[in-house]
Amino acid sequence: MSAIARLYDFETDSANNVPISSSKVDAEFDQIINLLSGASAFDTVLKGQIVIEDTDADTKIQVEESADEDKIRIDIAGTETAVFGDGTNEPLLELNNGGSREALRIVLGAGIASGYSGVAITSSVDQNQNLLTVSETYADAAAVLVGISNDGKGSCLRLDQNNSSATGYTFYINNASSADSIRDDSGAHLTAAGVWTDASEGELKTNFKEERVLDKIRRIAVKKYQYKKFRKDGGKKEWRGEVFPEWHFSPVAEDFHRVFGLGDGKGISAKSLAGIALQGIKELLEKVEKIEQWIKKIEQVKEWKVK
């Protein structure tokens, strides 16, 4: 079907390949506007294929490319780069990038108002599918699918689960490979088998000190406990007597920091707990060895008296 409305630039009439004046263009636009001023005229003129294109027809916006197609297509330099669909039978927006630059770049030139985001994906109905999916179908690809670069002072990634009754995961990793699921540039990593491994190379450490811990272990309480379940109301945490079902067994961070001088009084490093336990075992072994030596001497004395 031939185009009903076709707009050219102010330099050349591409249909006849002859220059046209701005007054002629103005007259053509006035004619179109007059035709569109009434509903009946709109129905008559804009039924069928509509194309807005440049003079060489390789960059254009068009609808009804084929019969009864409910899409808006955008071509750039002869390549279809964007297609708007109905969101039911096809994507609402599909971007096709055959070049080497970004498929989508969003530049914010001003501060974002409170309660808003630079990019927001929201749903007003119950969903059982992902709101955002990033996939790579080329099996040998080694590119990073999602890269977050931050030159500012804020967080690179923040996850908020604001529904206290939610049963889904706030962060979930499904790793079908044998490579690490998480890796930090320090060397710390979460293996595909689910084992967290701390970075612990000697080259990363300095200011080594010997520490006796057995007497300190006696001074710290180790108890079984449950974690409180806090709720957020207006951004403020509040405990209403609810607890998480799991039980744990450890000292509290305040005592750990006070007795051993480790941590910040808010949390306890598993590495520090393991180190203290190993040092405590070593000190107990020293005591056991001394006891064994005394036992041997006593047995030797007994044998001498028998003789």
N, C-alpha and C positions, 0 to 999 in steps of 0.2 A: 504494500500500500504506500503510495507516495506521501511525502510529508505535507501536512496542511499548513503548519506554521513553521517557517525557517528564517532565523535571524542571522544576518551577516554583519561583519564589522563595518567601520566607517571608511574603509579604504577601497574595497573591491566588491563588486557583485559577482560572486563566484559562479553563478548560473550562466552569466553571459561573459564573464571575465573582462569586465570593463569598469573603470572607476565610477563611483557614484558620489553624489554630493551629500553633505550632511543634511541639507534641507529635504532631500528625497527620503533619507532615512527617517527623519523626523515625521514626514508625512506618512510613511509606512507604519511607524509606531502609533501615530495618532489613529490611523485606520483600524489597527488591531485593537487598541484600547476602546475605541467606539464600538467595535463589534462585540467586545467582551463586557460592555456595560450592562447588558441585560441577560437574564438567565437563558432565554431562548437562543440568543446569539452565541452564548458560551457553549451551549449544548451542540449547536450547529457547527461552530468553527473548530472546537477542540475535541471532537470525536475522532478517534483513529490514532495514527502514529504522529507523535510530535517530536521534533528534533531541534535542539539548539546547538549549533556547531560553529567552529571557526572556518576560515576561508578554504583551507585545504581538507576540511571534513575529517581530520584524524583525531580531533578533540571535540567531544560532544556530549550532550545530555539528551537521552531519548526515552520515550515510553512506548509501549506496544510494539516492541521489535518484531514479535510474531503475533499472530491472531490471538486475541483474548488473553494476552500476557499481562498480568498485574504486577509489573516491575518497573523501576526506574533504573536505567543503566547509565554509567558514566565512563566514557572512554578518554584516555589521555595518551596522546601521541600514537594513536592506532591500537592501543591495548585497553581492553576492558578492565578497569581498576576497581570499580565499586558497583555493587548492585543492591538496591533496596527492594526487599520483598515484603510479604504481608506478615511475617513472623509466625505463620501457622504452617504453610506448606513449604516454606523456604526461610532462610535466615532473614531477619529484619534488615541487617546490613552485612554484606560480605565484601571484604577488601582483598584484592588480588595484587600482590606485589611481585613483579618479575625482575625488579632491579636490586641494587645492593644497598639501598638506604632504608630508613625506617618505613614500615607500612603505616604507622600511626605515630604522630608526635603531638603531645599536648603541652603547650607553653603557657604558664600562668604568669601574667604580668602584674598581678596585684595579689594582696593577701586574701586568703579564703575566709569568708565570714564564719563565725562560730556556728557549729552544727552542720556544716557542709564539707564536701570533699572535692579534691581535684578531679577524681573519677569515682563515680558512685554506681553500683549495681544493686538495685533494690527489687524486692518482690513483695507484692501485697497478698499473695496466695500461698498455700502450702506447696512446697517443692520437694520432689524426691530425686532431683537431678542436680548436677553442679551448676552454680550460678556463673562460674568462670572455669573454662577448661583451656589449657595450653598443651598442645600435643605436637610431637615430631614423628612423622611417618617414615622418614628415611632412616633405615636401621643403622647405617654406619656414621650418622651425624655425631659430631663431637661438640656442637655448639651449646652454649648455655641457653636454656629456653626462657628463663626469667632472670634478668639481671637487675639488681637494685643498687644504685650508686648514690651516695649521699655526701655532699660537701658541706652540709650544715651541721648543726649541733643536735638535731632531733634523732629519733629512732629510725633505723632503716626499715624495720618491720615490726608491726604491733598487731596482735590478735586479741579482740575483745569478744568474749561470750557473755552477753548481757542477760540471757535467759537462765535464771537459776534452776529451772526445771528441765533444762536441755539434757538429752540423753546421748547426743552425738558428740564427736570429738572436736575439740578446739583446734587441734593440729594432728594430722594423721599422715603417716608415711607408709606406702605400699611398695616395697622394694623387691622386685623379682630377680634382681641380679645378685652377684656375689660382691659387688663393690659396696663401700660404706654408704649408709643411709644419711649420715651427717658427718662432716669433717671440718674442723677448724684449722686455720693456717699454723697454729701452734703444734699440731699433731694430734690433738684430742679428737676422738671420733666415735661414732656409734656404728658398730658393724651391722651387716645385713642380718646377722643372727640375733641382734638385739642386745649386744654387750657394749656398755659404755666403757671406753678406755681413755684414761687421763693422759695428757702430755707429761712425760716424766724423764726426759733425757737429762743427763748430767750437764750437758752444755747449756741448758736453759736455766740452770740454778747457780746460786752463789751464796756467800755468807753462811756456809755450813756450820752448825753448832751441835755438840753433843748435849743430850737432854735426858735426865733421869725422870721417869714418869710413874713408877710404881707407887710411891707415896702420894702422888697427886691423884692417881686413880682412886685411892681410898677416900679422897675428899670430895669426890663428885658423885652425885646421885644419878643412877641409871634406872629409868622407870618405863613401864608400858603405858601407852597413851593413845588417844584419838585426836585428830585435827578438828578444830572448830570449822564450821561452814558459815562463812560470812556472806551477807547479802549487801548489794549496793543500792542505796536509795539516794537519788540525786547526786551520785558520784561519791558518796560517803559510805564507808564500810560499817556494817552493823551486825552484831552477833545476836541471834534470837534463840539460842539454846540448841541449834541443830549441829550435828557432827557428821563427818564422813564415816562410813562403816568400817574402813580398814583400821587395824591396830598396828602400832609401831613400837619400837623399843630403842631408846637412846637417851643421852642427857639432853638438857635444854641448852640452847645456844648461849644464853647469858652465863650459865655456870661454866660451860666449856671455855668461853673466852676468859672468864675470871681466873680459872684454875690453870689453864695451859697457855693463856695469852695468844690464842689462835682464833682466826675468824673476826667477824665484826659484831658479834653479839646478836646477830639476826639469823644466821644460818651456820651449818656445820659441814665442812668439806669431808666427803667420804675418804679422800686421800689422807687427811689428818687423822681420822678415826682409825684407819688401817695402820698408819704409821705408829700411833700410840699403842695400839694393840700389839704390834710386832715388837716394839721396844719393851713393853711390859712383859711379854713372853721371854725375851732375852734376859731381862733382870730376874725373872722367876727361875730360869734355867741356871743362872749363876748361883742362886740360893740352893737349888737342887744339887748342883755339883758340889757345893761346900758341904751340904748334908751328907752326900754320898762319901765324900772324903773322910768326914768324921766317923761315919759308920764303918768304913774300912779300918780306920785306926782302932776303933773299939773292938772290932773282930780280931785284929792282930794282937791286941792286949789280952783278950780272952784266950786265944790260942797259946800265947806265951805262958800264961798262968797254968793252963792245962798241962803243958809240958813240964 
